[in-house]
Amino acid sequence: MEILVLVIALVLLGMAASWFVSARVVRQIERGVVFRLGRAQSEVRKPGLTMLIPIVDRMTKVNVQVVTMPVPAQEGITRDNVTVRVDAVVYFRVIDPWRAAVIVEDYKFAILQVAQTSLRSIIGKSDMDDLLSSREKLNEGLEIMMDSPAAGWGVEIDRVEIKDVALPESMKRSMSRQAEAERERRSRIITADGELQASAKLSQAAQAMSATPAALQLRLLQTMVEVAAEKNSTLVLPFPVEMLRFFEAAARGEASLPTGASGVAEPASEPLLRSNGQATTAG
């Protein structure tokens, strides 16, 4: 009787030990691929508790999360013969764990190599301006080039993005000079356009003033006022001496205008000086 109890205890102990040995837990972010006597089973183990046959089964866990993989900077020559260094980043995930575990030895390393070769290829097919301004189109091209081999490995390329384009220093200086020349060209065009419009307006103003001579005098007086407002210039204006003498005579009560032998006022004039906004006469 004791022997029977001992045998039953040993059997139960062996079953418990085998259960602990064969029990496996698959996390939510993983899938399990079972190899039975070296042959991959078509059924992929889902998340949760799964049982394996001791000694016979071996299980490989495959992560199905999105993987972010930086691509080292690749140096290449563009289609317009410019040497550049370009780096990128690849986002991918496993959609078929069986293929990722069976078809390819290391799917992450394989994706990295495909990304590097595809990046070099896209550099050689593109111009420098495309690398700098048309990155969206290049990203789509990289994704298409990488998706073809990755699909056979059970991997889906979610997104590929070019991070940075490093140019030689000489090319940076040339681009800076080109941009400066372009800005100078635009500035000159804008200035010339402004002068053209101003000349058209001045021509119209001249035609309007020619019809009214008094407008020229008013414009002259306005210019004098504008110059005198600064108080940092000297304005010389001819003024008839006879007019000053007439004002002096008027002040003394004599309103007659001095005339010459012919009875016509002499045209002699005396300069009127304006210094720092104040009017003076030069005798």
Secondary structure, DSSP 8 states (H G I E B T S, - for coil): -HHHHHHHHHHHHHHHHHHHHHEEEE-TTEEEEEEETTEEEEEEE-SEEEE--TTTEEEEEEE-S-EEEEEEEEEEE-TTS-EEEEEEEEEEEES-HHHHHHT-S-HHHHHHHHHHHHHHHHHHHS-HHHHHH-HHHHHHHHHHHHHHHHHTTTEEEEEEEEEEEE--HHHHHHHHHHHHHHHHHHHHHHHHHHHHHHHHHHHHHHHHHHT-HHHHHHHHHHHHHHHHHHSS-EEEEEEEHHHHHHHHHHHHT-------TTSS----EEEEEEETTEEEE--
